[in-house]
């Protein structure tokens, strides 16, 4: 009986140990972390609909794009520039450069809701990441967000590689804290 228990414990440890280490310790991945910062708006969003109200012609941060009484805001095709403010040393050369986001959002009356779009991340002298991103939570009043990006590399050292980035910003925090895995 003691041999069975000992064998069961050994098997459990051998199975659980790789799981406990997680993908971050997998030598097939390069893992980096850092902060992303908003740079500028290249083109404002097209306010497609102000359900319950009317478009005002204003855009953030200069004013509200929809009049009072609006309960749903549907905006499309905003283009923003972001950049990494800091990146951990282990992934710095693969995660530097300008990020262009195409932004689409569906907001409630408090300007909170999901957003999504595409991105192009130009890494100088390395290549380009291209893919899509989503954020199930985007709050323009508090800057709170949760962000996920998935893309593929083209050119140089990143050609054919995949990037998965998960990030967030707490209420009142303007920067997106992220962890990225490159495979």
C-alpha positions in Angstrom: 0.0 0.0 0.0 2.8 2.4 0.9 4.4 1.7 -2.5 1.2 2.7 -4.3 1.0 5.9 -2.4 4.6 6.8 -3.0 4.2 6.0 -6.7 1.1 8.1 -6.9 2.9 11.0 -5.3 5.9 10.7 -7.7 3.6 10.6 -10.7 1.6 13.6 -9.4 4.8 15.6 -8.9 6.1 14.7 -12.3 2.8 15.8 -13.9 2.2 18.9 -11.8 5.7 20.3 -12.0 5.7 21.4 -15.7 2.2 22.8 -15.2 3.3 24.7 -12.1 6.1 26.3 -14.1 3.7 27.6 -16.7 4.4 28.7 -20.2 6.5 31.6 -19.0 9.3 29.1 -18.3 9.0 27.3 -21.6 12.2 27.7 -23.5 10.2 27.9 -26.7 8.8 31.3 -25.6 10.4 34.7 -25.3 8.5 36.5 -22.5 8.6 40.3 -22.1 6.8 42.8 -20.0 6.5 46.6 -19.8 4.2 49.6 -20.3 2.4 50.8 -23.4 1.7 54.6 -23.7 -0.8 56.5 -25.9 1.0 58.7 -28.4 -1.5 60.5 -30.6 -4.7 60.3 -32.6 -4.0 60.1 -36.3 -7.7 60.3 -37.3 -10.7 60.7 -35.1 -13.4 58.0 -34.8 -16.3 58.1 -37.2 -19.3 58.2 -34.8 -21.7 55.9 -36.6 -24.6 56.1 -34.2 -25.6 58.0 -31.1 -28.6 55.9 -30.1 -31.1 58.1 -28.1 -29.1 61.3 -29.0 -27.4 63.1 -31.8 -23.7 63.5 -32.9 -22.2 66.7 -31.5 -19.2 66.8 -34.0 -16.8 66.8 -31.0 -14.3 64.1 -30.2 -12.4 63.1 -27.1 -10.7 64.6 -25.2 -12.2 67.9 -26.4 -15.8 67.0 -25.8 -18.4 64.3 -25.9 -19.2 63.0 -29.4 -22.9 62.4 -28.6 -25.6 64.7 -27.0 -27.3 64.1 -23.7 -29.8 61.3 -23.8 -27.6 59.0 -25.8 -27.5 55.5 -24.3 -25.3 53.8 -26.9 -22.4 55.1 -28.9 -21.1 53.2 -31.9 -17.7 54.5 -33.2 -15.6 53.1 -35.9 -12.2 53.5 -37.7 -10.3 55.7 -35.2 -6.5 55.5 -35.8 -4.2 55.8 -32.8 -0.4 55.6 -32.3 0.9 53.9 -29.2 4.5 53.0 -28.2 6.2 51.0 -25.6 7.3 53.2 -22.7 9.4 50.5 -21.2 10.1 46.8 -22.1 12.0 44.2 -20.1 15.5 43.5 -21.4 14.7 39.9 -22.5 12.3 41.1 -25.2 13.3 44.8 -25.7 14.7 44.3 -29.3 11.5 42.5 -30.4 9.0 44.9 -28.8 10.2 48.4 -29.5 8.7 50.8 -32.1 5.5 52.5 -33.0 2.2 50.7 -32.8 -0.7 51.8 -35.1 -4.1 50.8 -33.8 -7.4 50.9 -35.8 -10.1 51.3 -33.1 -13.8 50.3 -33.1 -16.0 50.7 -30.0 -19.5 50.2 -28.7 -20.0 52.3 -25.6 -22.8 52.8 -23.2 -23.9 56.2 -21.9 -20.9 56.3 -19.5 -18.5 55.7 -22.4 -17.7 52.2 -21.3 -17.8 49.1 -23.4 -15.9 46.7 -25.7 -13.4 47.8 -28.3 -11.5 46.0 -31.0 -9.5 46.4 -34.2 -6.2 45.7 -35.9 -2.6 46.7 -35.2 0.7 47.1 -37.0 3.7 47.2 -34.7 6.8 48.5 -36.6 10.0 47.2 -34.9 12.9 49.1 -36.4 15.6 47.0 -38.0 13.7 43.8 -37.0 10.3 43.5 -38.7 6.6 44.1 -38.3 4.0 42.5 -36.0 0.5 42.6 -37.5 -2.7 41.2 -36.0 -5.9 42.1 -34.1 -6.6 43.3 -30.6 -9.7 43.3 -28.3 -10.6 44.9 -25.1 -13.8 43.7 -23.4 -13.5 46.6 -20.9 -12.6 50.1 -22.1 -13.7 53.0 -19.9 -12.9 56.5 -21.4 -13.9 58.2 -18.1 -11.4 56.3 -15.9 -8.9 54.9 -18.5 -9.6 51.4 -17.1 -9.0 48.7 -19.7 -8.2 45.1 -20.4 -6.3 44.4 -23.7 -5.4 41.3 -25.6 -3.4 41.3 -28.8 -2.5 38.4 -31.2 -0.3 38.9 -34.2 2.3 37.4 -36.5 5.7 38.7 -37.4 7.0 39.6 -40.9 10.6 40.1 -41.7 13.9 39.6 -39.9 14.1 37.8 -36.6 10.3 37.8 -36.0 9.3 36.4 -39.4 6.7 33.7 -38.9 6.7 34.1 -35.1 3.5 34.7 -33.1 3.0 37.4 -30.4 0.3 37.2 -27.7 0.1 40.2 -25.5 -2.2 40.6 -22.4 -2.4 44.0 -20.7 -4.5 46.1 -18.4 -4.7 49.6 -16.9 -6.3 50.2 -13.6 -8.8 53.1 -13.1 -6.9 56.3 -13.2 -3.8 54.7 -14.8 -3.2 56.0 -18.3 -0.6 53.3 -19.2 -1.2 49.7 -20.2 0.9 47.2 -18.2 1.5 44.2 -20.4 3.1 40.8 -20.6 3.9 39.4 -24.1 4.8 35.9 -25.2 6.6 35.4 -28.5 6.8 31.9 -30.0 
